[in-house]
Amino acid sequence: MITAQAVKELRERTGAGMMDCKKALSQTDGDLEKAIEYLREKGLAAAAKKAGRVAAEGLVSTYVSEDLKTAGIVEFNCETDFVAANEDFSVLAKNLAKQAATSSAAGIEDFVEEKYIADNTVTVKEVVTALIAKLGENMNVRRFSKFSVDKGLIQSYIHGGGRIGVLVELGCEVQNDSVKEVAKDVAMQVAAANPLFLDRNAVDQEAVEKEKEIYRVQALNEGKPEKIVDKMVEGRVQKYYKEVCLVEQVWVKNPDYTITKYLQEKSKEVGAPITVNRYVRFERGEGIEKKEENFAEEVQKQMQQVK
């Protein structure tokens, strides 16, 4: 029987995950030294030692099916742009985006336990672990999303060689080159302008109330008469909507148009309403605190440790 204490000790000595340690002990009849060897052979111990490093580089990759009806997007992180440019890393990122398009996983934990789309004898987690051992950097499948549409189409846009990735789903009875162009334009808009919401209905009302309070205090601090403060607050709220809602933003390719006006023009052109159903935007490393290393300080620390 594998005890919790044995699993704990193996984890402390190798840094490998709990389930990996439990499996290693089961495979080696509870022999701790053999279990360590087993984990090292599988690349799990080596990977675990790298797990503390911040993986904030990498690629955002997208996949869209030929019929433009299903799509996937993945952020796959590593530590350096050097590894991000590696062909093996790039191929894995592309395959993960394709896998995301048809994945049944509810979250990233389930996703990495799925059988890998390019080799169903191993899981995504095992493929990533093997690449960690091969390239010597910590890696992490951070997040994914998938789209599927019946009436309409999906387009993707990648900016900066994988720094930003976008999926946009349009609703439309017509599917031709004009509608595809609209989807691509909207995807580029999302990449460039980074809208927080699709439209006003999607805006968190609590956030709006906070904005109103901030604007009210700002107006009063500016010495504005209280009787006109409400009008000023409302004006600034309208400006806020135009900044954060995709369909109200000024179109980056033509400042005379908002996205709504652009969609209306194109709808007339194709003879059917075109709507943006949803979008997703991943920017590599957003929200990850990357530790800035001072090389001189690091060398000094190591010299002091040697002494």
N, C-alpha and C positions, 0 to 999 in steps of 0.2 A: 504493500500500500504506500502511495506517495503522500508524505506528510506535508502540511502547510509550512513547517519549519524548513524542510528540505528545499521546497520551492523558493522560500524567502532567501535562504543562503545562496542558492544558485543565482537568483536575481542580483543579489548584492555583489557576487563575484564576477558576473558577466555583464550585468546591466540589461540583459535581454528581457523581453516581455514575459508576463506571468504565464500566459498560455503556452508560449514557446518553451519556457522552463519546465512546465508540467509535462509537456510532450516529450522533451529531451529526457527527463527522468523516467518516464514510462518506457521509452525506447531502450534505455540502458539499465532497466531493472533497479532504478534508484541509486546507481553508482554515480556519485557526484563528479568525480574526475572524468569519467567517460561521458557524462552529460555535458561537461564543459567542452570536451573535445568534439562532441556531436554538434553543439551550437556553433563552434568555430568553423567546423567543416561546412555547415549550412550558411555561413556568413552572418549568422544572427548576432553573435557576440560582437563581431567587428562592427556591425551596423549599429548596435546599441551604444557602443562607445562614442559614436559620432552623433548620437541622437540629441546631445545637449547643444550642439552647434545650431546657430540660427540659419534657417533655410529661407532666405527672402528673395533670392534670384530665381531664375527658371523661366518657364514659358506658360503663356495662356494659349491653349490650342482649341480649335473648333472643328466640328464635322457637320456637314449638311448632306443628307441623302440626295441622290440624283433627281428624285421627283420633288425635292424641296419641301417634303412633308414632315420629316423628322430631323432632329439636330441635337448635338451635344456640345458642351463646353466644359473644359477642365483647366484648373490651375495646378500645375505640377512644379514644385519648388526644389531648388538645390541651393548650394552655398555661394557659388561663383558663376559669373557669366561665361567663364571658360568651359565649365561643364555643361551649361545651358546650350552652348554651341556644339556640343558633342553629338554626333549622328545617332548614337544609340539612345541618348536622352531624348532627342527630337522625335525619333521614331516611336518611342514609348509614349510620349506626350500625345502624338497624333492618334495612336491606337486607343489611348484612354479616352480621348474625346469621342471617338467612334463608339467605344463601349458605352459611354455615358448616354448616347442617343437611344439605346435600347435597354439600358439598365433598369432593373426592378428594385434597386436599392433605395431605401428610405433616407439614408444618410451616408456620410463618407465612411463610417465604420463598416457598414454593410457592403459598400461599394468595393473596398479593398479586399474583402473576403470572397468576392465573386471570382469565378474562373476567368482567367485572362482571355480576352477575345481572340488573340493571335496564337494561343496555346492553352487549350482547356485542360491540360494536365497539371497546371499550376494556377495559383491565385494571383490577383493583382499585387497583393502584399508580398508574395514570394518573388515576383518578378522585380519589384522595386528593391527589395532587400538584396537580390543578386546584383543589381546594378550599383547599389551602394558599395558593395564589397569590391566590385570591379573598378569603379571610378574613384572610390575613396572619399566621397562626400556624403553628408547627410542629405536625404531627399524626402519629400513629403507630398502625397496627393492631398492637396489642401481642401478643395471644394469642386463640385460639379453641378451642372444643371442640364435639363433636357427639355426640349419642346416637341410638340406633335400637333398638327393641324389638319383638319379635313378640307374646309373651304378657305383657301388662302395659301400662303407660302412662307417659308423661312429663309432668311439670308444671314450670312455672317460677315464680320469684318475684323481683320487683324491689323493692329497698328503697332509700329515700332518693332517689327520682327518678333512679336509675341509678348510685348509689354502690356498691351491692352487687347482684350478680345470681347466681341459683342455678338449677341444673337438677337434678331428682331423677327417677330411673328406678325405678319399682316393678315387681315381678314379681307377677302375679296372673292367674288364669284368668278372673276376673270383671272387667268394666269398666263400672262404674256411677258414680253421683254420690257414693256413699260412698267408693269407692276414689279418686276424683278429690280428694275432701276430704282423705283421708289424705295423698295426694301433696303437696297444697298445705301441709298442716300440717307435714310433714317438711321441705319446702323452707323454710318460715319458721323452723323449728328450726335448720337449717343456717346460715341468714343470721344469726340471733341468737346462737347458741352457738359458731359457727365450729369444729366438730369437725375434728380433724386426720386421723382415720381412720374408716372405716366400722365396723369391729369389731376384736376382738383379733387376728384372723388377719392383718389388714392392718398391724398395728403393727410397725415396724422393731425387731427384737429387739436390735440393737446399741444403739438408743436406750433400750430398756427396761433393759439392763445398765448404761448410763450413769446412768439414774435411780436404779437400785438402789445404785450406788456413792455417789451424792450423798446418798441417804437414810441409808445406813450411816454415812457421815462425820458427817452431821447428828446422828444418834442418839448416836454416841460423843461428839461435842462437847457434847451435852446432859448427858453424864455418866451415860447409861443403862448398866446392867450388860450386858456382852457377851452373856450367855446369853439376853437377851430382845430383843437388837438385831434378830436375824433375823425375829422375829415382827413387830416394828415396821416393818421394811423391807417385808415382804410386805403389811402393812396399807396402807402408803403407795403401794405399786405398784397395789393394787386401787383405791385412790382415784384414782390417775393414769389408769387405764383408764376410770373413770367420767367423768372430765373430758374425755378426748380422743377417745373412741370414740362415734360417733353413737348407735348402738343402746343404749348403756349410760347415756347422758346423761339427766338429769331433764328431762321435757317442759316447755318454757317456758310452755305454756298451762295445765298442771295439774301442780303439783309432787308430787302423790301418785302420778304415773305416770312410769315411764321410757319411752323410745321403744319398747323391746321389749314392755313391758306394753301400751302403747297399740296396737301392731301386733297383738298377740295378741287383744285385745278386739275390734278391728275385723275381724279374720279370722273370728272366731266370728259376728259380725254379718252379714258378706256370704256366709259359708258356703264360704270358700276361703282358703288361706294367702296372706298379703300379706307380701312381703319387699322390703327396699330393696336393689336390685341395685348401684346406684352413685349418686354425686352429684358435682357440681362447683360450686365457689363462687369467684367472681371478685370481688375488692374493688378498686375503682378506685385506681390508683396504688400499691398495696401493693408494697413492695420497691423503689420508685423513690425515690432520694434527691433531694428537691426543694430547690434552693438558695434560701435565704431572703435576699431582697434588702433591703438597708438603703438606702432612698431618699436620705436625707441624705448618706450616704457616697458613693453613686453620683454625685450632683450635684457633690460636692466633687472627686471624681476627674476628672470631665469639665471642671470649671473649671480644674483644675491642668494638664490636657492643653492647654487653650486658651492658657494662659499660656506 
